[in-house]
């Protein structure tokens, strides 16, 4: 992986004055990760930069998040961009309104799992079960590290039957465990789907997809865009499909400002 702001980096040259489709994760990328998901905020300067980029003629933006569509739209609050909630199970934007057809069938199962987890984990203060409609997240950021192993064990005991049956997909994140419908749909497929429907060019040059994300689920997008676009991870990782990295989420607005200047 190459550092985005390395003096040898060619990244900014690659995106100078070309049509760009910018894909962004939210938590850990546009906003810093916080103990309570409800407290995550988009910084004012970052929102201002995204607002300006969204007005560019040959520039498109999509925010792809594990949060629900309603939640991510409210937190970002920018018009005329694409929002993909629940890792792309629900998508909205200019001329796009999409819900993954099978996902809704899992709602009853997810409610059952949620109820079971709430009962099993009720004695642990600080555990948060987030219901996102088409998925669930178990947050344990506020739990003492000595209890994390126990909580993970209880979680897996509660979900293993559904996992083995192939009804759900469990994904680990940063002090979070996510439960999603076991469907053939991830951030990588979402990116390719959006690109296929949002094709535009300038002077014969095809659009350059740029993806920035920090989570394990973003690796699906990094892999899908290998040799097709520019992929940037937040934090240098030993194993990643991303070509570049930023040191932390605080460098994201710095990069956005440079991209804005490149767009003229």
N, C-alpha and C positions, 0 to 999 in steps of 0.2 A: 504493500500500500504506500502511496505517496502523499505527503502532506500537501494540502491544497495551497497553502501559502509559502511553500518552499520556493527558493529563488530559481530552482530548475523546473518548477511545475509549468506545464503547458496548458493547464486547464482553462485559464482565462482567455488564452489565445483561441482555444477550440470553440468558445462560445461567443466570440466577438462578432456582433452584428449578424447573428443568425437567428432564425425562428427557434424558440425554446418552449418546450413543455416541461414545466417544473413540478415535480412531485415531492410532497413534503409530509413527513410524519408529524405528529403533534407533540405528545409527551416525550420529553428528552431530546427534542429537536427544535420545534418552534417555541416550546415552553419547557422550563426546567421541571424535572420530576420532583414532586413534593409528597409529603406523608399522606395527605388526604387528596385524592383525585379531584374532589370538588373545589380545591383551592388553586388548581393550576390556572395560570393566566398567560395570555399572550402579551408580551411587553409592548408598550406604546410605540417604540421606535421600530419594532419588527412589523407591527400592523401597518404603520405608515409606509414602510418600504414595500410591503405586499400590495397595499392599495395602489401605489404608483406603478408597480410592475403589472398589475392586473389591467391597467389602462393602456398598456402598450399594445399596438396593433397585432404584432406577430409574437405574442407571448401568452401562454396559457398556464394556469396554475390549478393543481389538484391537491387537496389535503386528504391523505389516506390515513385513517386512524382506527384503533381498536375501540374507540368510544362509539356510542350510538350516534346516528346521523343528527338527531335533534341536538344532542349535546355539543358535538364538534362544530356545527353551524353557529350555535350560540356563542361559543368561546372564541371563534375566529372572527365571525361577523363581517366578512368581506363579500360584496356582491359580485356577480358575474365570474365566479370561479366554481370549480367542481369540488364537491364534498363526497367522500366515500367513508361511510361509517361501518362499524363492525367488520373491519378488515375488507370492506368492499361488498358486503352482503346487501348493503343499501346505498344507493348512489343518487345524488341530485346535482344539477348544475344547468347551465344554459343548454336547452334542448335535450336534456337527459333526465330521466326519472326511472330508476331501476331498483327492483328488489329481487334478489336471487330466489327463483321460484320455489325451490324445495325448502328453503330456510324456515319459512313460517310454520311448516309442519312440525318443527322441533320444539315449538313454544311450550307445549304441555310437558314434554320431557324435561326441558330446562327448569321449569317451575318445580317439578318433582325433585330434581337434583338440588335446587336452591333450598327448598324446604328441609331436605335431609342434611345438607351442610350446615344450615342455621342451627338445627337441633344438635348436631354433633359438636359444633364449635362454639356453642353459646357460652361456655365457661371461660373462653379466652377473650379477654378485653383487648381491643385494638385490632381484632380481625374484622375486615370489611368485605362483605359479599356484595358486589356491584351487579345489579341486574340491568343489562343493556338491551333487553328485548330479544334480540337474536343471538345473544351470547351472555356468558357470565364471567366475572373476574373475581378471584379471591386475592385480596390484598393483605400482605402481612408485614408491611414496612414498619409498622409501629409496634410490632411484637418483639420481645426480648429474644436475642439470637439463640439462646439455649432452648427456646420453645419452637423454633422454626421447623426442626426435624420432625417433632411430634405433630405439628399442624399439617405438614406435607404428607405424613403417614395417614392421618385421618382423611385428608382430601382424597388420596389415592384409594383408600378403602371404600370411600363413598362413590367413587366414579369408575372403579376398575371394571365392573360388570358391563357398564354402558360402553366403555372403551374397548373391551374385548369383543363385544358384539358389533363394533364398528359404527355405533350410533353417534358418538361424539369424538371430537379431536381435542386433546389437551396440549396446550402450548405454554412452556415456561417463559417468563419475562423477568424484568428487574423487580424482584420481591413481589411477584404476582404470578398466579397460575390462571390461565384462561381456558374456558370451556366453550367450544364452538361446534356447530353441526358438522358432522363428518362429510363434507361436500368437497368436490374438486374445484376449489376456488380459494385463492390466496392473493396477497398483495401483488405478486408477480403477474398473475393472470389478469388482475384488475388493470394494471399498468398497460399491458399489451392490448387489452380490450379497449381501453380509453384511447390509446394511440391509434388503433385501427379506425376509430370513429371520429377522431379529431385531427385528421391529416390536413396539414396546410403547409405551404412552402413560400419561399421568397426568392425570386430570380432563379428558379430551378433547384434551389438548395432544400433538401428535406429537413424537417424539424429535428432538433436535437433534444432527446429526452434527458433530463437531469433529475436524479432521485437522491434525496437526502433523508437518512433515517438512522436511528440508534439501536433499534431493537432486533431480536432474533427473527421476528416476523418480517422485518425489512429485508432479510437475506433472500427471501423468495423473489423480491423485486430486483435486488442486486444481480441475482443469478439470471433472471429473465432478460435483463438489459445488458448482459455480458457481451461485449463487442457490438452493442447496438446503441449505447448511450454513455452517459457519465454518471457514475455511482459514487456516492460519498457517505461514509459512515461517520457517526459521531463517536469519537474516541478511537485510538489505534487498537486494532484487534489482531490477535495472533492468527485467527482463522476467519476470513471473510471473503465474500465474492466482490466486495466493493473495491474500486480502483484507487480511490482517494479517501482521506480522512480529515476531519477537523478535530481539534483537541477537545472541544466541548460545545455544548449548545450555545454558549455565549459568543462563539465565533460565527454562528449562522447569520445574524444580522450584518456582520462585517462582510460576509460573502455576498449576501443579497444586495448590499450597497454597491459592491464592485460589479455585480451582474447588471444592476440598473445603469451604472455608468457606461458599461460595455454596450448596452442597448441604445444608448444615445438619446 
